[in-house]
Amino acid sequence: MSAHLTPTTHVLYLHGFRSSPQSMKAQKVAERVRTQHPQVTWWCPQLPPSPRAAMAQVQAGIADWPRGQMAVVGSSLGGFYAAWVARQTSCPAVLLNPAVDPARDLARYIGEQTSWHNPQDRFFFRPEFVDELRALDTGPDFVPQPCFAVIAQGDEVLDWHEMRARYASARIKLLPASDHALSDFDQHIDEVFDFLQLR
């Protein structure tokens, strides 16, 4: 059951590092919104590699959204971004294996990278992007309210202990296995939508 009562009419989905709107989870959420909640505004932008540019794009895209009726969903790095968006807008957030300290974790990825869903799509992760991530950190005390975090103990990329500690005051679904991609997302999508309270 959701902790908020206002129906959600606008949903923002933020993908992770090297990911895209073609990610499995983004596609599944998009399809359910399209088929079961066609009146809801859905946006899953392709985010640029620069964190500053990514959040500027998001801010411009949601500028006219009703703050009391929007929600954000984010996966991995997108979960870190989602917490930042929730801080700016005071909206509910769903965090799927959210990155806790991407400035630390992504520093070793400086250089040319490829997209998961299109290996021909290359981009350069620049050193200054690490500083941009640091600037977006909402700090250890901020947790979106309300917030639902799905955290996999089988995550092979991020430390589930860090995620659980960082979002201890959120509603947490701690999975005994699964993986970073949440390959078993079909088993959790109903709870995500129950939390979102789409109109």
Residue pairs with C-beta under 8 A, 6 or more apart in sequence:
1 194
2 92
2 146
2 194
2 195
2 196
2 197
3 92
3 145
3 146
3 171
3 195
4 92
4 146
4 197
5 197
6 68
6 69
6 197
7 69
7 197
7 198
7 199
8 40
8 69
8 70
8 71
8 92
8 196
8 197
8 198
8 199
9 39
9 40
9 41
9 66
9 69
9 70
9 198
9 199
10 40
10 41
10 43
10 62
10 65
10 66
10 69
10 70
10 71
11 29
11 33
11 40
11 41
11 42
11 43
11 70
11 71
11 72
11 73
11 196
11 198
12 43
12 44
12 58
12 61
12 62
12 65
12 70
12 71
12 72
12 73
12 82
12 85
13 21
13 26
13 29
13 30
13 42
13 43
13 44
13 72
13 73
13 74
13 78
14 44
14 45
14 47
14 58
14 72
14 73
14 74
14 75
14 78
14 79
14 81
14 82
14 85
15 21
15 23
15 26
15 44
15 46
15 47
15 75
15 76
15 77
15 78
16 23
16 75
16 76
16 77
16 78
16 79
16 99
17 76
17 77
17 99
17 102
17 106
17 109
18 113
18 114
18 115
18 116
19 26
19 75
19 76
19 77
19 78
19 115
19 116
19 117
20 26
20 46
20 115
20 116
20 117
20 118
21 27
21 30
21 44
21 45
21 46
22 117
22 118
23 75
23 116
23 117
24 181
24 183
24 185
25 75
25 96
25 181
25 182
25 185
26 44
26 75
28 185
28 186
28 189
29 44
29 73
29 189
29 192
30 42
30 44
32 189
32 193
33 40
33 42
33 198
34 42
36 198
37 198
37 199
39 199
40 198
40 199
41 65
43 61
43 62
45 57
45 58
45 61
47 54
47 57
47 58
47 78
47 81
48 54
48 57
49 113
49 123
49 124
49 125
49 126
49 129
50 126
50 129
50 132
51 81
51 129
51 132
51 133
51 135
51 136
52 132
52 135
52 136
54 81
55 81
55 84
55 85
55 136
58 81
58 85
59 88
62 70
62 85
62 89
65 89
67 89
67 90
67 91
69 199
70 89
70 91
71 91
71 92
71 93
71 94
71 196
72 82
72 85
72 86
72 89
72 91
72 92
72 93
72 94
73 82
73 93
73 94
73 96
73 192
73 196
74 80
74 81
74 82
74 83
74 85
74 93
74 94
74 95
74 96
74 98
75 96
75 97
75 98
75 182
76 96
76 97
76 98
76 99
76 157
76 158
76 180
77 99
77 102
77 106
78 96
78 98
79 95
79 96
79 97
79 98
79 99
79 149
80 98
80 99
80 100
80 102
80 133
80 136
80 137
81 136
82 93
82 94
82 95
82 98
82 144
83 93
83 95
83 98
83 138
83 142
83 143
83 144
84 136
84 138
85 91
85 93
86 92
86 93
86 144
86 147
87 138
87 142
87 144
91 144
92 144
92 145
92 146
92 147
92 148
92 195
92 196
93 144
93 146
93 147
93 148
94 147
94 148
94 149
94 150
94 192
94 195
94 196
95 144
95 147
95 148
95 149
95 150
95 167
95 170
96 149
96 150
96 182
97 150
97 151
97 152
97 155
97 157
97 158
97 160
97 163
97 180
97 182
98 149
98 158
98 163
98 166
98 167
99 105
99 158
100 158
100 159
100 162
100 163
100 166
101 137
101 162
102 133
103 130
103 131
103 133
103 134
103 137
105 158
106 125
106 129
106 130
106 133
107 130
109 125
110 125
110 126
110 127
110 129
110 130
111 124
111 125
112 122
112 123
112 124
112 125
113 122
113 123
113 124
113 125
114 120
114 121
114 122
114 123
115 121
115 122
115 123
140 166
143 167
143 168
143 169
143 170
144 170
146 170
146 171
146 195
147 167
147 169
147 170
147 171
148 170
148 171
148 172
148 173
148 191
148 192
148 195
149 163
149 167
149 170
149 171
149 172
149 173
150 172
150 173
150 175
150 182
150 188
150 191
150 192
151 160
151 163
151 164
151 167
151 172
151 173
151 174
151 175
152 160
152 175
152 177
152 178
152 179
152 180
152 182
153 160
153 174
153 175
153 176
153 177
153 178
154 175
154 176
154 177
154 178
154 179
155 163
155 178
155 179
155 180
156 179
156 180
157 180
158 180
160 174
164 172
164 174
171 195
173 188
173 191
175 182
175 184
175 188
178 184
182 188
